[in-house]
């Protein structure tokens, strides 16, 4: 499993790729503190949680790839406020709802 909290020293993290690693469990809320994060690639794991509202704090995010997990629940509406987001990949999960994108 991925640690439930991540060290503060990672707050300058720009790119995080942990795809196809078969990590299980939940995605830590503390991931939302990495506001410098530009690309987050967590596809192909076994995360069985909802997408945290903390993802809405990732203001620098350009790419968010969470496809091919076991994510469920609603897609947080604050993801649409990520003004730099260009790629959002959520396929092959069990998410509900829709996004209002202009």
Contact map, one row per residue, 1 for C-alpha under 8 A:
111000000000000000000011110000000000000000000000000000000000000000000000000000000000000000000000000000
111100000000000000000011111100000000000000000000000000000000000000000000000000000000000000000000000000
111111000000000000000000000100000000000000000000000000000000000000000000000000000000000000000000000000
011111000000000000000000011111000000000000000000000000000000000000000000000000000000000000000000000000
001111100000000000000000000111100000000000000000000000000000000000000000000000000000000000000000000000
001111110100000000000000000101100000000000000000000000000000000000000000000000000000000000000000000000
000011111100000000000000000000000000000000000000000000000000000000000000000000000000000000000000000000
000001111110000000000000000000000000000000000000000000000000000000000000000000000000000000000000000000
000000111111000000000000000000000000000000000000000000000000000000000000000000000000000000000000000000
000001111111100000000000000000000100000000000000000000000000000000000000000000000000000000000000000000
000000011111100000000000000000001111000000000000000000000000000000000000000000000000000000000000000000
000000001111110000000000000000000111100000000000000000000000000000000000000000000000000000000000000000
000000000111111100000000000000000101100000000000000000000000000000000000000000000000000000000000000000
000000000001111100000000000000000001111000000000000000000000000000000000000000000000000000000000000000
000000000000111110000000000000000000111100000000000000000000000000000000000000000000000000000000000000
000000000000111111000000000000000000101110000000000000000000000000000000000000000000000000000000000000
000000000000001111100000000000000000001111000000000000000000000000000000000000000000000000000000000000
000000000000000111111000000000000000000011100000000000000000000000000000000000000000000000000000000000
000000000000000011111100000000000000000011111000000000000000000000000000000000000000000000000000000000
000000000000000001111100000000000000000001111000000000000000000000000000000000000000000000000000000000
000000000000000001111110000000000000000000011000000000000000000000000000000000000000000000000000000000
000000000000000000111111000000000000000000011100000000000000000000000000000000000000000000000000000000
110000000000000000001111100000000000000000001110000000000000000000000000000000000000000000000000000000
110000000000000000000111110000000000000000001111000000000000000000000000000000000000000000000000000000
110000000000000000000011111000000000000000000111100000000000000000000000000000000000000000000000000000
110100000000000000000001111100000000000000000011100000000000000000000000000000000000000000000000000000
010100000000000000000000111110100000000000000010101100000000000000000000000000000000000000000000000000
011111000000000000000000011111100000000000000000000000000000000000000000000000000000000000000000000000
000110000000000000000000001111110000000000000000000101000000000000000000000000000000000000000000000000
000111000000000000000000000111111100000000000000000001000000000000000000000000000000000000000000000000
000011000000000000000000001111111100000000000000000001100000000000000000000000000000000000000000000000
000000000000000000000000000011111110000000000000000001111100000000000000000000000000000000000000000000
000000000010000000000000000001111110000000000000000001001100000000000000000000000000000000000000000000
000000000111100000000000000001111111100000000000000000000100000000000000000000000000000000000000000000
000000000011000000000000000000011111100000000000000000001111100000000000000000000000000000000000000000
000000000011110000000000000000000111110000000000000000000111100000000000000000000000000000000000000000
000000000001111100000000000000000111111100000000000000000101100000000000000000000000000000000000000000
000000000000011000000000000000000001111100000000000000000001111000000000000000000000000000000000000000
000000000000011110000000000000000000111110000000000000000000111100000000000000000000000000000000000000
000000000000001110000000000000000000111111000000000000000000101110000000000000000000000000000000000000
000000000000000111100000000000000000001111100000000000000000001111000000000000000000000000000000000000
000000000000000011110000000000000000000111111000000000000000000011100000000000000000000000000000000000
000000000000000001110000000000000000000011111000000000000000000011111000000000000000000000000000000000
000000000000000000111100000000000000000001111100000000000000000001111000000000000000000000000000000000
000000000000000000111111000000000000000001111110000000000000000000011000000000000000000000000000000000
000000000000000000000111100000000000000000011111000000000000000000011100000000000000000000000000000000
000000000000000000000011111000000000000000001111100000000000000000001110000000000000000000000000000000
000000000000000000000001110000000000000000000111110000000000000000001111000000000000000000000000000000
000000000000000000000000111000000000000000000011111000000000000000000111100000000000000000000000000000
000000000000000000000000000000000000000000000001111100000000000000000011111000000000000000000010000000
000000000000000000000000001000000000000000000000111110100000000000000011111100000000000000000000000000
000000000000000000000000001010000000000000000000011111100000000000000000000100000000000000000000000000
000000000000000000000000000000000000000000000000001111111000000000000000000101000000000000000000000000
000000000000000000000000000011111000000000000000000111111100000000000000000000000000000000000000000000
000000000000000000000000000000110000000000000000001111111100000000000000000001100000000000000000000000
000000000000000000000000000000010000000000000000000011111110000000000000000101101100000000000000000000
000000000000000000000000000000011010000000000000000011111110000000000000000000000000000000000000000000
000000000000000000000000000000011111100000000000000001111111100000000000000000000100000000000000000000
000000000000000000000000000000000011000000000000000000011111100000000000000000000111000000000000000000
000000000000000000000000000000000011110000000000000000000111110000000000000000000101100000000000000000
000000000000000000000000000000000011111100000000000000000111111100000000000000000101100000000000000000
000000000000000000000000000000000000011000000000000000000001111100000000000000000001111000000000000000
000000000000000000000000000000000000011110000000000000000000111110000000000000000000111100000000000000
000000000000000000000000000000000000001110000000000000000000111111000000000000000000101110000000000000
000000000000000000000000000000000000000111100000000000000000001111100000000000000000001111000000000000
000000000000000000000000000000000000000011110000000000000000000111111000000000000000000011100000000000
000000000000000000000000000000000000000001110000000000000000000011111000000000000000000011111000000000
000000000000000000000000000000000000000000111100000000000000000001111100000000000000000001111000000000
000000000000000000000000000000000000000000111111000000000000000001111110000000000000000000011000000000
000000000000000000000000000000000000000000000111100000000000000000011111000000000000000000011100000000
000000000000000000000000000000000000000000000011111000000000000000001111100000000000000000001110000000
000000000000000000000000000000000000000000000001111000000000000000000111110000000000000000001111000000
000000000000000000000000000000000000000000000000111000000000000000000011111000000000000000000111000000
000000000000000000000000000000000000000000000000011000000000000000000001111100000000000000000011100000
000000000000000000000000000000000000000000000000011000000000000000000000111110100000000000000011111000
000000000000000000000000000000000000000000000000001110010000000000000000011111100000000000000000000000
000000000000000000000000000000000000000000000000000000000000000000000000001111111000000000000000001100
000000000000000000000000000000000000000000000000000010110000000000000000000111111100000000000000000000
000000000000000000000000000000000000000000000000000000110000000000000000001111111100000000000000000000
000000000000000000000000000000000000000000000000000000000000000000000000000011111110000000000000001110
000000000000000000000000000000000000000000000000000000010000000000000000000011111110000000000000000000
000000000000000000000000000000000000000000000000000000010111100000000000000001111111100000000000000000
000000000000000000000000000000000000000000000000000000000010000000000000000000011111100000000000000000
000000000000000000000000000000000000000000000000000000000011110000000000000000000111110000000000000000
000000000000000000000000000000000000000000000000000000000001111100000000000000000111111100000000000000
000000000000000000000000000000000000000000000000000000000000011000000000000000000001111100000000000000
000000000000000000000000000000000000000000000000000000000000011110000000000000000000111110000000000000
000000000000000000000000000000000000000000000000000000000000001110000000000000000000111111000000000000
000000000000000000000000000000000000000000000000000000000000000111100000000000000000001111100000000000
000000000000000000000000000000000000000000000000000000000000000011110000000000000000000111111000000000
000000000000000000000000000000000000000000000000000000000000000001110000000000000000000011111000000000
000000000000000000000000000000000000000000000000000000000000000000111100000000000000000001111100000000
000000000000000000000000000000000000000000000000000000000000000000111111000000000000000001111110000000
000000000000000000000000000000000000000000000000000000000000000000000111100000000000000000011111000000
000000000000000000000000000000000000000000000000010000000000000000000011111000000000000000001111100000
000000000000000000000000000000000000000000000000000000000000000000000001111000000000000000000111110000
000000000000000000000000000000000000000000000000000000000000000000000000011000000000000000000011111000
000000000000000000000000000000000000000000000000000000000000000000000000001000000000000000000001111100
000000000000000000000000000000000000000000000000000000000000000000000000001010010000000000000000111110
000000000000000000000000000000000000000000000000000000000000000000000000000010010000000000000000011111
000000000000000000000000000000000000000000000000000000000000000000000000000000010000000000000000001111
000000000000000000000000000000000000000000000000000000000000000000000000000000000000000000000000000111
